[in-house]
Amino acid sequence: MAKISEEELNKLIESDRKLKDRYKKQNEYLAGKYDRLNFTVPAGKKAEVEAAAKSAGVSLNAFCRDAVMEAAEKVLNGSGSAAPDQLPEQEEQTQDRPEDLPPFM
C-alpha cells in the first residue's frame, strides 16, 4: 500500500471537513424549506415505481411527491377518497397478515 505524506493527509482531512460542513448547511437549508415523508411499498413494487418514474422522465422523488400531492388535493377538494379501492391482491395480503400488526403495515 502506498504511503501518503503528512501534507497529503492534512489536505484529505481538510477536504473531508469541508464536505461535512457543506452537507450540514444543505441539510439545515432543506429542513427549513421541506418536510420529509417516508413510506413503504410491498416487496418488489419499488422497481415498478422506479420504472414508472423513469418512463415519465422524472426522478423517483418527483414522481412520488407529485402522486401524493395529487391524491391529497383530490381528497381535500372532495373529489376523491382517502384510500384507493382495495384490489383483490391487496385483500389477500390483508387476510394473511399477523393479527398483531397495525393495518398500515
ABEGO torsion letter per residue (X at the ends): XBBBBAAAAAAAAAAAAAAAAAAAAAAAAAAAABBBBBBBBBBGAAAAAAAAAAAAGBBAAAAAAAAAAAAAAAAAAGABBABBBBBAAAAAAAAABBAABBAAX
